[in-house]
Amino acid sequence: MAKTARSYLPRSAVVRSKKEKVVLAYSGGLDTSVIVRWLEQRGYDVICFCANVGQEEKYPDLEAKALNSGGSKCYIRDVQEEFVRDFVFPAIAWNAKYEGRYLLGTSLARPVIAKHMVDVAKKEGARIIAHGATGKGNDQVRFELTAYALLPGVKVIAPWRDPAFNTVIKGRAEAIAYAEKWGIPVKANKKEPWSSDENLLHISFEAGELEDPGLRPRDDMFKMTKPLKRANAPLQGITVDFEQGVPVAIDGKRMTPAKLLAHANALGSKHGIGRIDMVESRFVGMKSRGVYETPGGAILLSAHQDLEALTVGRDLLHLKNTLAVRFSQMAYFGFWYCEEMEALHAFLKTSQRHVTGRVRLELYRGNVIVVGRESAHSLYDAAIASMEADGGAYDQADATGFIRLQALPLRVAARRDARLAAKR
């Protein structure tokens, strides 16, 4: 067995008299499982860290797998409530969609995972972290920006960017062979035609056959939502309550953030809500195709956006919509822990001060339909907005002067253009 082990060591492997500790973001999947062994064989004391952000996983088995793969310890933390409360719900309050479509499911999970990974590193006295993100994706940036922000001086090992790792494992097939050689059990196989990432907000699918942007995704790929042709649930009416922009109850039942999102997921799932198939612009510069299921997020965002229109003034709302684009970009790129994001959080808090109330929706065959809203903080005044007699609440004659003032720069520009045209 020793000879076999040495055959997998790259020439640059270092034998250390005292093992350096490295904290690895560990999922139990193919990539991170082989990375545990690879790091251990290079002489590191590998401490695995797994965050439960709502993915399906057998955590006792995961710990055993991490240790059997070469890890010395395995930390597993349930961070679902923190994830939803501090990351997902602020994004909902922003009505955030990267490039107008993507609800940032993976983008929001990475900083909370990296935050706790750094916490474990501090606890263990480790100055090195590692991750299994590839050199082509966004996750490498998200993990590392968080680590550098929270643990200055940290060193990062990114095996997929390391030529020594790539001499042993060039891709998926070699990773599977490496795992088989070392007796590391993995679910992946050479026939699996995509990769996926799951948390309480969404499931994402990419790579494999999905790299053809014209290919329709298979129905059996999806996990959270029914295909529309089988979403036969009758039209369902629900209510969502918000307090200062934060969802607090569905159908009048108050729940913790994680439980509320899980319940919204269940509602959206049976109606086929929340599927997105898009080509997006990665931070590293390339275009990529992603397919997403975000049923609960789609429901909550639709409800929040509608209530906000009722309770937030025009100019503040328009300013927020402009900043929401920037928030979505920063979250997608991985700049969660920076001064600009702190400033955006402060703005968001002010903007959501009056976003309290109830929204009524109907769910049916992929659709989220708002059918009513109410709030004690409403800016809607029926007496003013009515097309009927308003009893003097609004003097329509005032509009004449308003329009003339708005038209002033237009009239001045028109006179200038006429003057210049006359000289030609």
PECORCOR-V777645 format. One line per field, one symbol per residue. ss: DSSP state (H for helix, E for strand, L for the rest). psi: psi as a letter, one per 40 degrees, with the letter a starting at -180 (. if undefined). burial: # if it has 9 or more other ideal C-beta (glycine too) atoms within 8 Angstrom, else .. A space follows every 50 residues. Layout:
ss: ???
psi: ???
burial: ???
This chain:
ss: LHHHHHHLLLLLLLLLLLLLEEEEELLLLHHHHHHHHHHHHLLLEEEEEE EELLLLLLHHHHHHHHHHLLLLEEEEEELHHHHHHHHHHHHHHLLLLELL LELLHHHHHHHHHHHHHHHHHHHHLLLEEEELLLLLLLHHHHHHHHHHHH LLLLEEEEHHHLHHHHHHLLLHHHHHHHHHHHLLLLLLLLLLLLEEEELL LLEEEELHHHHLLLLLLLHHHLLLLLLHHHLLLLLEEEEEEEELLEEEEE LLEELLHHHHHHHHHHHHHHLLLLEEEEEEELLLLLEEEEEEELHHHHHH HHHHHHHHHHHLLHHHHHHHHHHHHHHHHHHHHLLLLLHHHHHHHHHHHH HLLLLLEEEEEEEELLEEEEEEEELLLLLLLHHHHLLLLLLLLLLLLHHH HHHHHHHHHHHHHHHHHHHHHHLL
psi: ddddddeehideihhhdhhihhhhhheeaddddddddddddeeihhhihh hheeihigddddddddddeeidihhhhhfddddddedddddddefhhhfe dhefdddddddddddddddddddefiehiiieiieeadddddddddddde gheiihhgdeehdddeddhdaddddddddddefhhidiieeheiiihiad dihihiabeeeheehhiidediddiiideegeiihhhiihiihfehheih fehiiidddddddddddddeefiehhhihihidediiihihihgdddddd ddddddddddehiddddddddddddddddddddegdgidddddddddddd dedeghahhhihhhfeihhheiiiheeiehhdddeieahefedhhddddd ddddddeddddddddddddddde.
burial: ....#..###..#......#######.#################.##### ####....#..##.###.###..####.#######.#############. .#################.###.#.########...############.# #..#.#####.#.###.##....###.##..#.#.#.#.....#.#.### ######.#.#......#...##.####...#....#######.####### ....#.##.#################.#.#.##....############# ########.###...##..##.##.#############..#..##.##.. ##.###########.###.#..#.#.##....#......#.......... ........................
